[in-house]
Amino acid sequence: MPALPGSSVHFRLSVHFRPDNLAPVFLPLALVNKRPLILVSAGIETKGSEFGDQSLSLSLAYERALLGAGMIPLVLPTAATREVIAECVRRTDGVLLTGGEDVNPDLYAKRIPARLRRTVILTPDGGARDLREVLLVAEVFRQRKPLLAICRGLQVLNVALGGTLVLDISRQVRGALNHRRVDRRSAKVHEVSLTPDTLLAKITGKRKLDVNSTHHQAVDKVATELSVAARSADGVIEAVELKAPTARRVPFLLGVQFHPERLADRHPEHQAIFAAFARACVRKHR
């Protein structure tokens, strides 16, 4: 590996590329080794969309947000068994649950009206991602690792801990805002109120937070171990965290219904979420 003239600091040959201009960014090996490694659970692309079989799907916005906060993302294998998931969590310093399709309602509801079931869009692997991520959440708690859960990730977290979901906001929440603004997925479209003294309020330094919104489901019954950290004006839950009595079970846990990775490059309050996650992962790394 090449070294700086007159220096013993070597550089990785596996360089990073900036998505805008593909310019390689060489990182000193000594610096890279100090960066926390983040296990990222990616989405699944439908067979035939690009390849002859199913493939991984992960927005580069997650990568940019993690790298921008000093972390290095590593993707969880889709064929991971319980043992492989446990090893992946052990070898990394934190876990990120990302967005995607709906969680299979059979995991949390016994009876589902046909009109609501028709609105559900399962993962292309038939819900295998759901089961994999439920195991991942369990392993996070067992190994006491930091966890950041975004959009679908928040919903998986709530279901994994025993909570339930609103299957379709427009049909189940009276007077609901339009939470499915996919036309403005990287723009602020509505405001959420933060619960005072919560982790999210402390991280952002805000009482109100403008967010983007591209979901049609939301948390309904909150899992016993979680508490609400933010709501939109229509009452939809926009963030959760661990209740005080159980907060010490993991170094960091925050679930947000919006997508801060799409806003972090322009809005410091959203970048602050990744910075706080990084600090927790660095402490765990040590």
BAMARRO-543911 format. One record per residue (C-alpha): x, y, z. Coordinates in steps of 0.1 Angstrom, whole numbers, padded with zeros to 4 digits, always signed. Example, Ala and Ser with C-alpha at 12.3 -4.5 7.8 and 13.67 -1.06 7.14 Angstrom:
REM BAMARRO-543911
+0123-0045+0078 +0137-0011+0071 
//
This chain:
REM BAMARRO-543911
+0000+0000+0000 +0014+0035-0008 +0026+0058+0020 +0031+0095+0022 +0067+0106+0016 +0086+0105+0049 +0056+0090+0066 +0047+0055+0079 +0010+0062+0075 -0003+0039+0047 -0034+0043+0026 -0060+0018+0016 -0060+0008-0020 -0098+0002-0018 -0106+0038-0023 -0139+0056-0017 -0156+0074-0046 -0177+0105-0044 -0210+0099-0062 -0210+0133-0078 -0178+0131-0098 -0163+0097-0090 -0132+0113-0077 -0113+0089-0054 -0110+0098-0018 -0080+0081-0002 -0082+0077+0036 -0052+0071+0058 -0053+0035+0071 -0048+0048+0107 -0078+0070+0103 -0100+0044+0087 -0093+0019+0115 -0107+0044+0140 -0139+0049+0121 -0168+0029+0135 -0182+0002+0112 -0220+0003+0107 -0240-0028+0098 -0266-0016+0073 -0297-0037+0064 -0305-0030+0028 -0336-0035+0007 -0343-0061-0019 -0348-0054-0056 -0373-0074-0076 -0360-0102-0098 -0354-0090-0133 -0353-0052-0124 -0316-0052-0131 -0303-0088-0127 -0317-0122-0134 -0322-0128-0097 -0331-0106-0067 -0305-0080-0057 -0297-0056-0029 -0311-0021-0030 -0296+0007-0010 -0298+0045-0016 -0265+0062-0018 -0279+0088+0005 -0274+0064+0035 -0238+0060+0025 -0232+0097+0021 -0248+0104+0055 -0228+0077+0073 -0195+0086+0057 -0201+0123+0063 -0205+0116+0100 -0173+0096+0101 -0187+0061+0098 -0181+0033+0073 -0212+0013+0061 -0211-0025+0056 -0241-0043+0042 -0258-0072+0060 -0259-0103+0038 -0295-0112+0027 -0288-0150+0032 -0277-0144+0068 -0287-0170+0094 -0291-0162+0131 -0255-0172+0136 -0242-0150+0107 -0263-0120+0119 -0248-0124+0154 -0213-0124+0140 -0220-0094+0118 -0233-0074+0148 -0203-0085+0168 -0178-0073+0142 -0195-0039+0138 -0200-0010+0161 -0236+0000+0153 -0266-0010+0132 -0287+0010+0108 -0322-0002+0097 -0332+0015+0064 -0364+0022+0046 -0383+0001+0021 -0415-0019+0016 -0441-0027+0043 -0437-0051+0072 -0458-0082+0068 -0489-0075+0089 -0491-0112+0099 -0462-0106+0122 -0483-0083+0144 -0520-0086+0135 -0544-0116+0137 -0573-0102+0116 -0567-0077+0088 -0596-0063+0068 -0593-0070+0030 -0595-0033+0022 -0564-0027+0043 -0545-0058+0033 -0548-0047-0003 -0527-0016+0005 -0498-0036+0019 -0467-0039-0003 -0445-0068+0009 -0408-0070+0003 -0399-0088-0030 -0385-0117-0010 -0419-0125+0004 -0412-0109+0038 -0378-0127+0045 -0363-0093+0051 -0388-0087+0079 -0377-0119+0097 -0340-0111+0091 -0344-0076+0106 -0364-0089+0136 -0335-0112+0144 -0312-0082+0139 -0330-0061+0164 -0329-0090+0190 -0291-0093+0184 -0286-0055+0189 -0302-0058+0223 -0283-0090+0232 -0249-0074+0223 -0259-0039+0234 -0250-0021+0202 -0262+0014+0190 -0292+0013+0167 -0306+0040+0143 -0339+0030+0126 -0352+0050+0096 -0388+0049+0082 -0395+0012+0077 -0367+0006+0102 -0387+0023+0129 -0417+0001+0121 -0396-0031+0122 -0382-0020+0155 -0416-0014+0170 -0430-0048+0157 -0399-0066+0168 -0405-0053+0204 -0442-0063+0204 -0459-0032+0189 -0483-0028+0160 -0487-0006+0129 -0513+0015+0112 -0516-0003+0079 -0526+0027+0058 -0527+0062+0073 -0551+0076+0047 -0577+0050+0056 -0572+0047+0093 -0562+0082+0106 -0590+0108+0105 -0578+0141+0092 -0544+0128+0083 -0518+0148+0065 -0504+0135+0032 -0475+0114+0045 -0467+0099+0011 -0449+0128-0006 -0427+0108-0029 -0428+0137-0053 -0407+0157-0027 -0388+0129-0010 -0357+0150-0004 -0376+0182+0007 -0392+0193+0040 -0430+0188+0036 -0444+0190+0071 -0436+0198+0107 -0433+0174+0137 -0434+0183+0174 -0407+0168+0195 -0414+0155+0230 -0394+0177+0255 -0362+0162+0270 -0361+0132+0246 -0330+0121+0228 -0342+0135+0195 -0350+0169+0211 -0315+0170+0227 -0298+0160+0194 -0315+0186+0172 -0319+0213+0198 -0354+0218+0185 -0390+0217+0198 -0403+0216+0162 -0386+0198+0133 -0394+0201+0096 -0392+0167+0079 -0397+0149+0046 -0423+0121+0044 -0427+0091+0020 -0446+0065+0041 -0482+0053+0042 -0478+0032+0074 -0469+0042+0109 -0466+0031+0145 -0500+0023+0161 -0496+0005+0194 -0462+0015+0208 -0440-0014+0220 -0438-0015+0258 -0401-0007+0259 -0404+0024+0236 -0418+0059+0241 -0429+0085+0216 -0403+0112+0208 -0422+0131+0181 -0456+0134+0164 -0470+0152+0134 -0500+0175+0137 -0524+0147+0129 -0511+0126+0157 -0490+0102+0136 -0460+0090+0155 -0428+0103+0139 -0401+0091+0163 -0395+0067+0191 -0368+0059+0216 -0363+0036+0246 -0381+0045+0278 -0359+0058+0306 -0360+0026+0327 -0347+0005+0298 -0325+0031+0280 -0294+0017+0295 -0299-0016+0276 -0282-0002+0246 -0258+0028+0242 -0281+0045+0216 -0315+0038+0201 -0335+0061+0180 -0362+0054+0154 -0375+0081+0130 -0403+0079+0105 -0388+0105+0082 -0356+0102+0061 -0328+0124+0076 -0302+0109+0052 -0320+0128+0024 -0317+0161+0042 -0284+0158+0061 -0263+0175+0034 -0284+0207+0036 -0299+0208+0071 -0276+0206+0102 -0304+0194+0125 -0308+0162+0104 -0270+0158+0100 -0269+0160+0138 -0288+0127+0140 -0260+0109+0123 -0234+0127+0143 -0250+0116+0175 -0252+0080+0162 -0215+0082+0153 -0205+0093+0187 -0224+0064+0203 -0207+0040+0179 -0173+0054+0186 -0178+0049+0223 -0188+0013+0216 -0159+0009+0193 -0135+0017+0221 
//
